[in-house]
C-alpha cells in the first residue's frame, strides 16, 4: 500500500469478500485475530547475534525454518469490535529492543515489560472507544454538523470535529501520528508538537508517584489529557451486548498502534507498521446460543514465566531429571527390556499389579507393554518424586494405559480414606484470609489424602479434550460395569453438555472458556434460558431443552446444589449408569423416579465394602503369586528333583559300601575270635602234657622239659597276639557299624528328599495344569518360546477373574470417595465456593492449594494445555500437586517446562510424580 493510496478493506468491513461467505448466524459467527506490526524472526536473530554473538545450535530446525512474528495481537468480533482480555504484546519485540537499549549489561535491562503491557492495553482500549475522523484522500468529506453537548469531551470539542492527529497524538504519540501520515498521505504529520510518548510519560509519572507519593514535584511531566470515550452503541449482533462496547477497529488504528508499540520497543526499524495480518475463523455457538470466550493468541513463549518460577532452584525432582545432561546419565545402568524378556515378565508379576483397574471389559486387559509401564510408573514414582517416559507412536494404547494408571491412583487415595477413623477426620487445618474487607476461610484436607491429584497436560488441545471427555463418558465403561458404576452421574452428564456419562472422573480446565463451562455446567448446573428478543428464531431453537433426537432434557443439578442438599440431610439419588441410560442410543438420562430409593452412602458400609474388595484381590493375587513362583522356579524344581535323585543314588551306594565293609569287619572279627579260641585250646592241651617230677627237671628229662617250656612261651605269645588282633578287629567292627548306621540314615533321608522333590514337581505340574485350564494364555508358561510380537499380545496374569476383582476395587474406591463427599458435603461446598476466585488468582496460595486439593477429591482428574498450566497452577508453588500425566507433548524441546510440578515429560507420553508435602 503506497502513501495516500486506497485502504484495503478489513474482513469485518462491508465489501470485503469474507462478507459474501455463507454462514448460519444461528449456529456460528465470524471472529478475527489481528496481528499487527509483522516482522521476520530473522531480524531478531541478527540483533541478538550483534549483542551476544552467533550461536551454532538450532534445536528442531527453528532457525532454518525462519518465520514471522508480530508486535501485538488481539481479537475482534464479527463487527470488528475489540474483545476484552485478548490483547497480547510481543515479549520478543520487547526483549529485542531492550537488548539494544539499555543493553544486556544493565542489571535491569529486562525489567518493566508488565508496566508497558498494562499501559498499552489501556491505550488500545481507549483508542477504540473514540470516534476518530480518519479519511483516506478519496474519502475525505466536509465536517459534519453540530454535535450534541452530551457527546462533547471536557475540552468542548467533539472527536469528529477534532483532527485525527490531535486525538492519536494524545493517546499514542508522535510515532503513531507519523505512521498514519504515511498511510493517509500527509507526510508532514510526523513532526508535531505535544506528547511524544504518552504511554512512556504515564509510566514514568506512575513510577515517580509510587516512589514519593506525598511529595509531588511541580516539574514532573503529567500524563497528557485524553479525549472522552464515545458513548456505546447498542448492537443486537454483538458477542457481549451487555458488556463494554467500542467502535469497530479500522486499518489506521492498527497501523497507529503497531507504530506506537514498535516505537516503545525500539524495533521500529525492523518492521513496517502497515504490515498487518488477520486470521478469520468461524466460531460455533454453544447449545444455549451463547459464544465461547476468546482466548488470547499464542504470540509469546511460555518459557520466560516458567523460568522465572523455577529460578534459584525452584523445581522438583521431575524437572531436575528432565534437565539432566546426557553426559550425567548412567547409561550402563539402563536395561534394554526388549533384549531381556524375563525382566519384563518379572515386572508384570501378580505382586506388581496395582489393586485397581479401569472398568474396561474383563476380556480386554492391558497389553504387555502397557501393564509394564503402569507397574513401573507406580513402582518408581508412587512413593516419591520423579519422571517416567513412555514412548510409542499414535494408536499404540498410551491413553488406554493412562486410564489404568488413573484407576490405580484413585485406589491409593481410597486406601488413605479407609485408614481414617471417621469421614470428618479427612479435613484438618482451617485457612483464613481477607477479601474485599470480608473474612474468608477454607479447610484443607488431611495430608494423607493429598498427593493423589492428577493433572493431564498436553501441547495438543485436542488430546487434552479427548482424555477428559472420554473418561466420564459412558462408552469408557465395559458394558457389564454399567450395572455397577455411577459417580455423581448427573453432574458428569451436565459437564459433558448432555452426552451420556457415568461419573465425574475428569474435567477440562485449561483455557478460560473451559473454566467458565466447568463452573456453569458442573458447579451451578443448567439454568433456565433467559428470553432474548434480539435472538433469531434459529438461535432460540438452539436453546430449547430438547436433544438432537427430540427427547426432552431433564434439568441437571449442579454440584453446588447437590452438596447443599446433602448438607441439609437430604438423601443422594445416584443410580447406576444402566438405569439412567437403559438404551445406549438414548442421549438423555432417564429421570430418577421420586419413589426411587436413595443410594446407600453410609461411610462405614462403603469402607467395609472397599476393604472386602481389596482383601479379595489380595487373596487372588497371592494365589497367582504362588503359581508365578512355581512357574519361575519350575526349572529349579526339575533340577532339585534330579539333584535329589542323584543324592539318593549316592546315598544308596555309600550305604551299600558300608554294608560290605561291615560284613567284612564282622567276618574278620569272627575269624580273629575263632583263632584265639583255637590257641587257647592248644595251651590247655599243652599244659596237660607238661613233664613232671624232679627227675624230669634235674635229670635226663630236663631237656624235654625245656622244650615244653619253650613251646609254652610260643603259645602264650600267639595267644597274646591273637587277643590283640581280636581287640583291633572288634574296634574296627564297632567303627564300621557306626559308619553303616550313618550311611543307612543318609540313604533313608535321601529317599525321603527324593520322594518329596518328586511330589513337589508333580504338585507343581498339577497346579500349572490347573492354572493353564483356568487362565489360558494369561499363564506365561511358554514365555521363552514366544516371539516378541507374540509376547506383546499376551497379558500375563490378567485373567478374567483377576481383572473383575481389580475393577470392583476401583468401583468400590469411587463409592468410598462418594461416601466421604456426602459426609463432608458442607466443608467441601464451602471450600469449592472459592473456586472461581482461585481461577482468577485472587486467593492466597495456601488457601488456593486447599481448594484445588478439595476439587481433586471430588474430580480426580483435571486436564489443561501447557499454555494454561502457569495460569492455573503457577501460584501454588513447586510440587504442590501429586501427578502430572502428559499425553502427546510434541517435540521434547525445552520450551514447555511446568514450574509448579517439575517438568514437561518426554516424547509421546509420560508421568510426572511430585511430592505431596503440604
C-alpha positions in Angstrom: 0.0 0.0 0.0 1.5 3.3 -1.1 1.2 6.5 0.9 -2.0 8.3 0.1 -3.4 5.2 -1.7 -6.7 3.5 -1.1 -7.0 1.4 2.1 -7.7 -2.3 1.8 -10.8 -3.5 3.5 -10.7 -5.5 6.7 -12.5 -8.8 6.9 -15.3 -7.4 9.1 -16.0 -4.4 6.8 -18.7 -4.3 4.2 -17.4 -5.0 0.8 -14.7 -7.5 1.9 -15.0 -10.9 0.2 -15.4 -12.6 3.5 -18.8 -10.9 4.0 -20.0 -12.9 1.0 -19.2 -16.2 2.6 -22.3 -18.1 3.6 -22.7 -18.5 7.4 -25.5 -19.8 9.6 -25.9 -16.9 12.1 -28.0 -19.1 14.4 -25.1 -21.5 14.8 -21.8 -19.6 14.2 -20.3 -16.2 13.8 -17.0 -14.8 12.5 -14.2 -13.9 14.8 -10.9 -12.3 13.7 -7.5 -12.4 15.3 -5.3 -9.4 14.2 -1.5 -9.5 14.2 0.0 -6.0 13.9 3.5 -4.9 13.1 4.5 -8.2 11.4 8.3 -8.7 11.1 10.6 -11.6 10.3 12.2 -13.6 13.2 15.5 -13.5 11.3 15.8 -9.8 12.0 15.5 -10.5 15.8 18.2 -13.1 15.4 20.5 -10.6 13.7 20.1 -8.1 16.6 20.7 -10.8 19.2 23.9 -12.0 17.4 25.1 -8.4 17.4 24.9 -8.3 21.2 25.5 -11.9 22.2 27.5 -13.4 19.3 26.5 -16.1 16.9 25.2 -19.4 18.2 25.5 -22.5 16.0 22.8 -24.5 17.8 19.5 -24.9 16.0 17.1 -27.1 18.0 14.4 -28.6 15.9 15.4 -26.6 12.8 13.7 -23.5 14.1 16.3 -21.1 12.7 16.4 -22.7 9.3 12.6 -22.5 9.2 12.5 -18.8 9.7 9.0 -17.4 10.1 7.4 -14.2 11.1 6.1 -12.7 14.4 4.2 -9.5 15.3 4.5 -6.8 17.9 0.9 -7.3 19.1 -2.3 -9.3 18.5 -5.9 -9.0 19.6 -9.2 -10.5 18.7 -12.3 -8.7 17.4 -15.9 -9.9 17.0 -17.8 -10.2 13.7 -18.3 -6.4 13.7 -14.6 -5.6 14.4 -15.1 -4.6 18.0 -12.2 -5.4 20.3 -12.9 -8.3 22.7 -11.8 -7.9 26.3 -8.7 -9.7 27.6 -7.4 -10.7 24.2 -4.6 -8.2 23.6 -1.1 -9.7 23.6 2.2 -7.8 23.3 5.3 -9.4 22.0 7.9 -10.2 24.6 10.2 -11.0 21.7 10.0 -7.4 20.3 10.3 -6.0 23.8 13.5 -8.1 24.6 15.0 -7.3 21.2 14.6 -3.5 21.8 16.0 -3.8 25.4 19.0 -5.7 24.1 19.7 -2.5 22.1 18.9 -0.1 24.9 19.9 -0.2 27.7 21.7 -3.5 26.7 22.2 -6.8 28.4 25.0 -5.4 30.7 22.4 -3.4 32.6 21.2 -5.4 35.5 17.6 -4.3 34.9 17.6 -4.5 31.1 14.5 -6.8 31.0 12.5 -5.0 33.7 9.4 -3.0 33.0 7.5 -5.2 30.5 4.5 -5.7 32.7 4.0 -1.9 33.1 4.3 -1.2 29.4 1.9 -4.1 28.7 -0.7 -2.7 31.0 -0.4 0.8 29.7 -0.6 -0.4 26.1 -3.7 -2.4 26.9 -5.4 0.7 28.2 -4.2 2.7 25.2 -5.7 0.3 22.6 -8.9 0.1 24.6 -9.0 3.9 24.8 -8.2 4.3 21.1 -11.1 2.0 20.0 -13.6 3.8 22.2 -13.3 7.1 20.3 -14.7 8.2 17.0 -11.6 9.3 15.1 -12.1 11.2 11.8 -9.7 9.1 9.7 -10.2 9.6 6.0 -8.3 8.3 3.0 -7.7 11.0 0.4 -10.6 9.8 -1.8 -12.9 9.5 1.3 -12.5 13.0 2.9 -15.8 14.8 3.4 -17.0 18.0 4.9 -17.1 18.3 8.6 -20.5 17.1 9.9 -23.0 19.3 11.6 -23.2 20.2 15.3 -22.7 17.5 17.8 -24.9 17.3 20.9 -23.3 18.7 24.1 -23.7 15.4 25.8 -21.2 13.9 23.5 -18.6 16.6 23.9 -15.4 15.8 25.8 -14.0 18.0 28.6 -12.4 20.5 26.2 -15.7 21.0 24.4 -14.6 19.7 21.1 -16.2 16.5 19.8 -13.9 13.9 18.4 -15.5 14.2 15.0 -14.6 17.9 14.9 -11.0 17.5 16.1 -8.2 16.4 13.8 -7.2 12.7 13.9 -3.6 13.9 14.5 -4.5 15.5 17.8 -6.5 12.5 19.1 -3.9 9.9 18.1 -1.1 12.0 19.4 -2.7 12.4 22.8 -3.4 8.7 23.1 -0.4 7.1 21.4 2.2 9.7 20.5 4.0 11.1 17.5 5.3 7.8 16.2 1.8 6.7 15.6 0.9 10.0 14.0 3.9 9.8 11.7 3.0 6.3 10.6 -0.6 7.4 9.9 0.7 10.3 8.0 2.5 7.9 5.7 -0.7 5.9 5.4 -3.0 8.8 4.6 -0.5 10.7 2.6 0.1 13.7 4.9 3.9 13.2 5.3 4.2 16.3 7.4 2.2 15.0 10.3 5.1 13.1 11.8 6.6 16.3 13.2 4.0 17.6 15.7 4.1 19.4 19.0 2.9 17.8 22.2 3.4 14.5 23.9 5.9 12.3 22.0 5.3 9.1 24.0 2.2 9.5 26.2 2.4 5.9 27.4 6.1 6.2 28.4 5.2 9.5 30.1 2.4 7.9 32.1 4.7 5.1 33.2 7.4 7.4 34.3 4.9 9.6 36.2 3.4 6.5 37.9 6.9 5.3 39.0 7.8 8.7 40.4 4.4 8.9 42.2 5.0 5.4 43.7 8.5 6.4 44.9 7.3 9.7 46.5 3.5 9.7 46.8 3.3 12.5 49.3 5.8 15.0 47.8 4.6 16.0 44.3 7.2 17.6 42.0 5.7 20.5 40.1 8.3 19.9 37.4 7.1 16.4 36.8 5.5 15.7 33.4 1.9 14.9 33.9 0.0 12.5 31.7 -1.5 14.3 28.7 -5.2 14.6 28.6 -7.1 12.1 26.6 -10.4 12.6 24.8 -13.5 11.2 26.4 -14.9 7.9 25.0 -17.7 7.8 22.6 -21.0 6.5 24.0 -21.7 2.8 23.5 -23.9 2.0 20.6 -26.4 -0.9 21.2 -25.8 -3.7 18.7 -28.0 -6.8 18.7 -25.4 -8.8 16.9 -22.6 -8.0 19.3 -21.0 -11.0 21.1 -21.5 -9.4 24.5 -24.3 -6.9 24.2 -24.3 -6.3 28.0 -20.6 -5.8 28.3 -18.3 -2.8 27.4 -18.6 -1.6 23.9 -16.5 0.2 21.4 -16.4 1.1 17.8 -15.2 -1.3 15.1 -11.4 -1.3 14.6 -10.2 0.4 11.4 -7.0 0.0 9.5 -5.5 3.3 10.7 -6.0 2.1 14.3 -3.9 -1.0 13.5 -1.1 1.0 11.8 -1.0 3.6 14.5 -0.9 1.1 17.3 1.7 -1.0 15.6 3.9 2.0 15.1 3.4 3.0 18.7 4.3 -0.4 20.1 7.3 -0.7 17.8 8.5 2.7 18.9 8.2 1.8 22.6 10.1 -1.4 22.0 12.7 0.3 19.9 12.2 -2.0 16.9 10.6 0.4 14.6 13.4 0.0 12.1 12.7 -3.8 11.9 9.1 -3.6 10.6 6.5 -1.7 8.7 3.6 -0.7 10.9 1.3 -1.2 7.9 2.2 -4.9 7.8 -1.0 -6.4 9.2 -2.3 -9.9 9.1 -5.8 -11.1 10.1 -6.8 -14.7 10.8 -10.6 -15.2 10.5 -12.4 -18.2 11.8 -15.9 -19.5 12.3 -16.9 -19.8 16.0 -19.8 -22.1 16.8 -22.3 -21.1 19.3 -23.0 -23.1 22.4 -26.1 -25.1 22.7 -27.7 -22.2 24.6 -26.8 -19.8 21.7 -24.0 -18.0 23.6 -20.5 -17.8 22.3 -17.3 -19.2 23.8 -14.8 -16.8 25.3 -12.0 -15.7 23.1 -8.5 -16.8 24.2 -5.5 -14.6 23.5 -3.4 -15.6 20.5 -0.4 -17.7 21.2 2.1 -14.9 20.4 4.7 -15.3 23.2 6.7 -18.2 24.5 5.7 -19.7 27.9 9.4 -20.1 28.7 10.1 -16.8 30.4 7.3 -17.2 33.0 8.3 -20.8 33.6 12.0 -19.9 34.0 11.0 -17.2 36.5 9.1 -19.8 38.5 12.0 -22.3 38.7 14.7 -19.7 39.2 17.0 -20.3 42.2 16.3 -24.0 42.3 12.5 -23.7 42.5 11.8 -27.0 40.9 11.5 -30.6 41.9 12.9 -34.0 41.1 10.9 -34.4 37.9 12.2 -31.3 36.1 15.7 -32.0 37.5 15.6 -35.4 35.9 14.4 -34.0 32.6 17.2 -31.4 32.6 20.0 -33.9 33.4 22.9 -33.6 31.0 23.3 -36.5 28.6 26.8 -37.0 30.0 25.5 -37.4 33.5 23.0 -40.2 32.6 24.2 -43.5 33.9 23.8 -45.4 30.6 25.4 -48.6 31.9 22.6 -48.8 34.5 20.0 -49.0 31.8 18.5 -52.2 30.5 17.1 -52.8 27.1 13.9 -54.6 28.1 13.4 -56.0 24.6 16.6 -58.0 24.9 15.7 -59.3 28.4 12.1 -60.5 28.1 12.3 -62.3 31.5 12.8 -58.9 33.2 9.6 -57.6 31.6 7.8 -60.7 32.9 9.2 -60.1 36.3 7.7 -56.6 36.5 4.2 -57.7 35.4 4.1 -60.4 38.0 0.9 -60.6 40.2 2.5 -58.9 43.2 3.5 -56.0 41.0 -0.1 -55.4 39.8 -2.0 -52.4 41.2 -5.1 -53.2 43.2 -7.4 -51.2 41.0 -8.1 -51.4 37.3 -10.2 -49.2 34.9 -13.6 -50.7 34.3 -12.9 -51.9 30.8 -14.2 -55.3 29.6 -12.5 -58.0 31.6 -11.6 -59.7 28.3 -9.6 -56.7 27.2 -6.8 -56.2 29.7 -3.8 -54.1 29.1 -1.2 -55.5 26.7 2.2 -56.4 28.0 4.0 -53.1 27.4 1.0 -51.1 28.8 0.9 -53.1 32.0 4.7 -53.0 32.3 4.5 -49.2 32.1 1.8 -48.8 34.7 3.5 -51.1 37.1 6.9 -49.4 36.7 5.4 -45.9 37.0 3.8 -46.8 40.3 6.8 -48.7 41.4 9.2 -45.9 40.8 7.0 -42.8 41.5 4.2 -43.7 43.8 6.2 -43.0 47.0 8.4 -40.2 45.8 9.1 -37.7 43.0 10.4 -38.2 39.5 9.6 -38.7 35.9 8.8 -41.7 33.8 8.5 -41.6 30.0 6.5 -44.0 27.8 7.3 -43.8 24.1 5.1 -45.0 21.4 3.6 -43.9 18.1 -0.1 -42.8 17.9 -2.6 -45.6 18.2 -0.5 -47.9 20.5 -2.7 -47.5 23.5 -0.9 -44.9 25.6 -4.2 -43.2 26.6 -5.7 -46.6 27.5 -2.7 -47.2 29.7 -3.3 -43.8 31.4 -6.8 -45.0 32.4 -5.4 -47.9 34.4 -2.8 -45.6 36.0 -5.6 -43.1 37.0 -7.6 -46.0 38.5 -4.6 -47.1 40.5 -4.0 -43.6 41.9 -7.7 -43.3 42.9 -7.5 -46.6 44.7 -4.4 -45.5 46.6 -6.3 -42.4 47.9 -9.2 -44.7 48.8 -6.7 -46.7 50.9 -5.8 -43.5 52.7 -9.5 -42.7 53.2 -10.1 -46.2 54.6 -7.4 -45.5 57.3 -9.5 -42.6 58.7 -11.3 -43.4 61.9 -14.3 -41.4 60.5 -15.0 -39.2 57.5 -14.9 -36.0 59.4 -11.2 -36.7 60.1 -10.4 -36.0 56.5 -10.1 -32.3 56.9 -7.7 -30.6 59.2 -6.3 -27.0 59.1 -8.5 -24.0 58.7 -7.1 -21.3 56.5 -8.4 -17.7 56.6 -7.8 -14.6 54.6 -9.4 -11.2 53.9 -11.2 -10.5 50.6 -12.8 -7.1 49.9 -13.0 -6.4 53.6 -14.7 -9.8 54.3 -13.2 -12.7 56.2 -13.0 -15.9 54.0 -11.8 -19.3 55.0 -11.4 -22.9 53.7 -10.4 -26.1 55.4 -7.5 -28.1 54.0 -7.7 -31.9 53.5 -5.6 -34.0 55.8 -2.1 -34.5 54.3 -2.6 -38.3 53.9 -5.4 -37.6 51.4 -3.2 -35.3 49.3 -0.6 -36.1 46.7 -3.1 -38.1 44.6 -4.2 -35.1 42.5 -4.0 -35.9 38.7 -3.4 -33.3 36.0 -3.4 -34.4 32.4 -1.5 -31.9 30.2 -0.6 -31.8 26.5 0.6 -29.3 23.9 -2.3 -30.6 21.9 -5.6 -29.1 22.8 -7.4 -31.9 21.1 -5.5 -34.6 23.1 -6.5 -32.9 26.4 -10.1 -32.6 25.4 -10.2 -36.2 24.3 -8.9 -37.6 27.6 -11.2 -35.6 29.8 -14.3 -36.2 27.8 -13.6 -39.9 27.3 -13.0 -40.8 30.9 -16.5 -39.7 32.2 -18.3 -40.9 29.0 -20.5 -44.0 29.2 -18.5 -45.5 26.3 -15.4 -45.6 28.6 -17.1 -48.4 30.6 -17.2 -52.0 29.7 -20.9 -52.9 29.2 -21.1 -55.2 32.2 -19.9 -52.4 34.5 -22.8 -50.1 33.6 -24.9 -52.1 36.1 -22.4 -51.2 38.9 -20.9 -47.8 38.1 -22.1 -44.4 39.0 -20.2 -41.5 40.4 -22.3 -38.3 40.5 -23.7 -39.2 37.1 -25.9 -36.1 36.6 -23.0 -33.7 37.2 -20.9 -35.7 34.7 -23.7 -35.5 32.1 -24.0 -31.8 32.7 -20.3 -31.3 32.3 -20.3 -33.2 29.0 -23.2 -30.9 27.8 -25.7 -33.7 27.9 -23.7 -36.6 26.5 -24.1 -40.0 28.1 -21.8 -40.3 31.1 -21.3 -42.5 34.1 -19.2 -40.4 36.6 -17.5 -37.1 37.1 -14.0 -38.6 36.8 -12.3 -35.8 34.8 -12.8 -32.2 33.8 -11.1 -29.9 31.2 -10.0 -26.7 32.9 -7.3 -25.2 30.6 -8.4 -22.1 28.8 -10.8 -19.5 30.2 -13.7 -20.9 28.2 -13.3 -24.3 29.6 -13.1 -23.0 33.2 -16.3 -21.0 32.6 -18.0 -24.0 31.2 -16.9 -26.1 34.2 -18.4 -23.5 36.6 -21.6 -23.2 34.7 -22.2 -26.9 33.9 -20.6 -28.8 36.8 -20.8 -26.3 39.7 -24.0 -24.4 39.1 -25.8 -26.8 36.7 -28.2 -26.0 33.9 -30.1 -22.7 34.2 -33.3 -21.7 32.5 -32.7 -19.8 29.3 -33.4 -16.1 29.6 -35.8 -14.7 27.0 -33.9 -12.6 24.4 -36.0 -10.9 21.8 -32.9 -10.0 19.9 -32.1 -13.6 19.1 -33.1 -15.1 15.8 -35.5 -18.0 15.6 -32.7 -20.4 14.9 -30.8 -19.2 17.9 -33.9 -19.5 20.1 -34.4 -23.0 18.8 -30.9 -24.0 19.7 -31.6 -23.1 23.3 -34.6 -25.4 23.7 -34.5 -28.1 26.3 -34.6 -30.9 23.7 -31.8 -33.1 22.5 -30.9 -33.7 18.9 -33.3 -36.6 18.8 -36.2 -34.6 20.1 -36.1 -36.0 23.6 -36.9 -33.6 26.4 -33.8 -32.9 28.5 -34.4 -33.1 32.3 -32.8 -30.4 34.4 -29.4 -31.5 35.7 -28.4 -30.4 39.2 -25.1 -28.7 39.7 -22.6 -29.9 42.3 -23.2 -26.8 44.4 -27.0 -27.5 44.7 -26.3 -31.2 45.3 -23.8 -30.5 48.1 -26.2 -28.1 49.7 -29.0 -30.7 49.7 -26.6 -33.3 51.2 -25.5 -30.8 53.8 -29.2 -30.3 54.7 -29.6 -34.0 55.2 -31.4 -34.9 52.0 -30.6 -38.4 50.5 -28.4 -38.9 47.5 -30.0 -40.3 44.3 -27.2 -41.5 42.1 -28.4 -44.8 40.4 -26.0 -46.8 38.3 -25.5 -45.9 34.7 -27.5 -48.8 33.3 -30.7 -47.5 35.0 -30.1 -43.9 33.8 -29.2 -44.9 30.2 -31.1 -48.1 29.6 -30.5 -47.7 25.8 -27.1 -46.6 24.6 -28.8 -44.9 21.7 -30.5 -42.6 24.2 -28.6 -39.3 24.7 -30.8 -38.3 27.6 -30.6 -39.9 31.1 -33.8 -41.3 32.4 -35.0 -39.2 35.3 -34.8 -40.7 38.8 -38.3 -41.5 39.9 -39.5 -39.7 43.0 -40.2 -43.1 44.7 -36.7 -44.5 43.9 -34.8 -45.5 47.0 -31.7 -43.3 47.7 -28.2 -44.7 47.3 -26.5 -46.3 50.2 -23.7 -43.9 51.0 -23.1 -44.9 54.6 -19.4 -44.3 55.3 -18.9 -47.5 57.4 -20.6 -49.7 54.8 -18.6 -48.1 51.9 -15.4 -48.6 53.9 -16.2 -52.2 54.7 -17.1 -52.9 51.0 -13.9 -51.4 49.9 -11.8 -53.3 52.3 -13.5 -56.6 51.4 -12.8 -55.9 47.7 -9.2 -55.2 48.5 -8.9 -58.4 50.6 -10.4 -60.4 47.7 -7.9 -59.0 45.2 -5.1 -59.7 47.6 -6.2 -63.3 48.0 -6.4 -63.8 44.3 -3.0 -62.0 43.9 -1.5 -64.3 46.5 -2.8 -67.4 44.6 -1.3 -66.1 41.4 1.9 -65.2 43.1 2.2 -68.8 44.2 1.7 -70.1 40.7 4.1 -67.4 39.4 6.7 -68.7 41.9 6.1 -72.2 40.7 6.5 -71.1 37.1 9.5 -69.1 37.8 11.0 -71.9 39.9 9.8 -74.7 37.5 13.3 -75.5 36.2 14.6 -75.3 39.7 12.1 -77.9 40.8 13.2 -80.2 38.0 16.8 -79.6 38.9 16.0 -80.2 42.6 14.4 -83.5 41.7 17.4 -84.5 39.7 19.7 -83.4 42.4 17.7 -85.3 45.0 17.7 -88.4 42.8 21.5 -88.2 42.4 21.9 -87.7 46.1 19.6 -90.7 46.7 21.7 -92.9 44.3 24.9 -91.7 46.0 23.4 -92.5 49.5 22.4 -96.0 48.3 25.9 -96.6 47.0 27.5 -95.4 50.2 25.1 -97.5 52.3 25.9 -100.5 50.2 29.6 -99.9 50.5 29.4 -99.5 54.2 27.3 -102.7 54.5 30.0 -104.5 52.6 32.6 -103.1 54.9 30.5 -104.1 57.9 30.2 -107.6 56.6 34.0 -107.7 56.1 34.7 -106.4 59.5 32.2 -108.8 61.0 33.9 -111.7 59.2 37.3 -110.5 60.4 36.1 -110.3 63.9 34.7 -113.9 63.8 38.0 -115.2 62.3 40.1 -113.5 64.9 37.9 -114.7 67.7 38.0 -118.3 66.4 41.8 -118.2 66.0 42.1 -117.1 69.6 39.9 -119.9 70.8 42.0 -122.4 69.0 45.2 -121.0 70.5 43.7 -121.2 74.0 42.7 -124.8 73.4 46.2 -125.6 72.3 47.6 -124.1 75.5 45.2 -126.1 77.6 46.3 -129.3 75.8 50.0 -128.3 76.1 49.7 -127.7 79.8 48.2 -131.1 80.2 51.3 -132.6 78.6 53.7 -130.8 80.9 56.6 -133.1 82.0 56.5 -133.8 85.7 58.9 -134.9 88.7 62.3 -133.8 90.0 63.9 -136.2 87.7 62.4 -134.6 84.7 63.5 -131.1 85.9 67.1 -132.2 87.1 67.8 -135.4 85.4 67.7 -136.8 82.0 64.2 -135.3 81.3 65.4 -131.7 81.7 65.9 -131.4 78.1 62.4 -132.5 77.3 61.0 -130.0 79.9 62.9 -127.1 78.4 61.4 -127.9 75.0 58.0 -127.9 76.6 58.6 -124.7 78.3 59.8 -123.1 75.1 56.7 -124.3 73.4 54.6 -122.8 76.2 56.2 -119.4 75.6 55.4 -119.5 71.9 51.9 -120.5 72.6 51.4 -117.7 75.1 52.9 -115.2 72.6 50.5 -116.4 69.9 47.6 -116.0 72.3 48.5 -112.5 73.2 48.9 -111.6 69.6 45.5 -113.1 68.7 44.0 -111.3 71.6 45.4 -108.0 70.2 44.1 -108.8 66.8 40.7 -109.6 68.2 40.7 -106.2 70.1 41.6 -104.4 66.9 39.0 -106.3 64.9 36.3 -105.5 67.5 37.2 -101.8 67.4 37.2 -101.8 63.6 33.9 -103.6 63.7 32.4 -101.0 66.0 33.6 -98.2 63.8 32.2 -99.8 60.7 28.9 -100.4 62.4 28.6 -96.7 63.2 29.6 -95.8 59.6 27.0 -98.2 58.3 24.3 -96.7 60.6 25.1 -93.3 59.3 25.1 -94.4 55.7 21.8 -96.2 56.3 20.3 -93.0 57.9 21.7 -90.9 55.0 20.1 -93.3 52.5 16.8 -93.0 54.3 17.0 -89.2 54.3 17.9 -89.2 50.6 14.9 -91.4 49.9 12.6 -89.0 51.7 14.1 -86.0 50.0 13.9 -87.5 46.6 10.3 -88.5 47.2 9.5 -85.0 48.4 11.1 -83.5 45.3 9.1 -85.8 43.1 5.9 -84.9 44.9 6.7 -81.2 44.7 7.3 -81.4 41.0 4.2 -83.4 40.4 2.2 -80.9 42.5 3.7 -78.0 40.6 2.8 -79.7 37.3 -0.7 -80.2 38.5 -1.0 -76.6 39.8 0.3 -75.3 36.5 -2.0 -77.5 34.6 -5.0 -76.3 36.6 -3.8 -72.7 36.2 -3.5 -73.2 32.5 -7.0 -74.5 32.3 -8.3 -71.6 34.4 -6.3 -68.7 33.0 -5.4 -69.9 29.5 -2.9 -67.7 27.7 -2.6 -65.4 30.7 -0.3 -68.0 32.2 3.1 -67.3 30.7 4.3 -70.9 30.8 5.7 -70.8 27.3 7.3 -67.4 27.6 10.7 -68.4 26.3 9.3 -69.9 23.1 7.2 -66.8 22.2 8.4 -64.2 19.7 8.5 -60.5 20.7 5.2 -59.7 18.9 3.5 -62.8 20.5 4.6 -61.7 24.0 3.3 -58.2 23.4 -0.2 -59.5 22.7 -0.2 -61.6 25.9 -1.5 -60.2 29.2 0.3 -62.2 31.8 -1.8 -62.9 35.0 -4.7 -60.6 33.7 -7.3 -63.4 33.6 -11.0 -62.5 33.7 -11.4 -63.3 37.4 -8.4 -61.2 38.5 -9.5 -58.3 36.2 -13.0 -58.4 37.5 -11.9 -58.3 41.1 -9.5 -55.4 40.5 -12.2 -53.5 38.6 -14.5 -53.9 41.6 -11.8 -52.4 43.8 -11.8 -49.3 41.7 -15.6 -49.0 41.7 -15.6 -49.6 45.5 -12.9 -46.9 45.8 -15.2 -44.4 44.0 -18.1 -45.3 46.2 -15.9 -44.7 49.3 -15.0 -41.3 47.8 -18.7 -40.6 47.3 -19.5 -41.5 50.8 -16.7 -39.3 52.0 -18.0 -36.4 50.0 -21.6 -36.9 51.3 -20.3 -37.0 54.9 -18.3 -33.8 54.3 -20.8 -32.0 52.0 -20.7 -28.7 53.9 -16.9 -28.5 54.1 -16.5 -29.4 50.5 -19.1 -26.9 49.3 -17.7 -24.1 51.3 -14.2 -24.9 50.0 -15.3 -25.0 46.4 -17.2 -21.7 46.7 -13.8 -20.1 46.4 -13.0 -22.0 43.1 -13.9 -19.1 40.8 -11.6 -16.8 42.8 -8.9 -19.4 42.6 -9.3 -19.4 38.8 -8.9 -15.6 38.9 -5.8 -15.9 41.1 -7.1 -13.7 43.9 -6.8 -16.3 46.7 -3.6 -16.7 48.8 -1.5 -19.7 47.6 -2.1 -21.8 50.7 -5.8 -21.4 50.6 -5.8 -22.0 46.8 -3.9 -25.2 47.3 -6.6 -26.4 49.8 -9.3 -25.5 47.2 -7.5 -27.4 44.5 -7.0 -30.4 46.7 -10.7 -30.4 47.6 -11.6 -30.3 44.0 -9.4 -33.2 43.2 -11.1 -35.2 46.0 -14.3 -34.8 44.0 -13.0 -34.8 40.5 -9.9 -37.0 40.4 -8.5 -35.7 37.0 -8.2 -32.2 35.6 -6.8 -31.5 32.1 -5.1 -28.5 30.7 -2.8 -27.5 27.9 0.8 -26.4 28.6 -0.2 -22.8 27.7 -2.7 -22.7 30.6 -0.6 -24.5 33.2 1.0 -21.4 34.5 -2.3 -19.5 34.8 -3.9 -22.4 36.6 -1.3 -23.8 39.0 1.7 -21.4 38.9 0.7 -19.6 42.1 0.7 -22.9 44.1 4.5 -23.3 44.0 6.6 -26.3 43.1 5.4 -29.9 43.7 2.1 -28.7 45.1 0.0 -31.4 43.4 0.5 -35.1 43.0 0.7 -36.4 39.5 1.0 -34.9 36.0 0.3 -37.2 33.1 1.5 -35.8 29.8 -0.1 -37.0 26.6 1.3 -36.1 23.2 3.7 -33.4 24.4 5.1 -33.0 20.9 8.8 -32.4 20.3 10.8 -32.6 23.5 12.3 -29.1 23.2 13.0 -27.1 26.4 10.1 -24.7 25.7 7.3 -26.1 27.8 8.5 -26.7 31.4 6.0 -26.7 34.1 7.4 -24.9 37.1 4.9 -25.9 39.8 5.2 -29.6 39.3 8.6 -30.3 37.9 8.8 -30.9 34.2 7.2 -31.5 30.8 8.0 -35.1 30.3 9.3 -36.8 27.2 8.0 -37.6 23.7 4.6 -39.0 23.3 3.5 -39.7 26.9 4.9 -39.5 30.4 4.0 -39.5 34.0 5.4 -36.9 36.4 5.2 -37.5 40.2 5.5 -34.6 42.6 6.0 -34.8 46.3 2.8 -34.1 48.2 4.0 -32.5 51.4 1.5 -29.9 52.5 
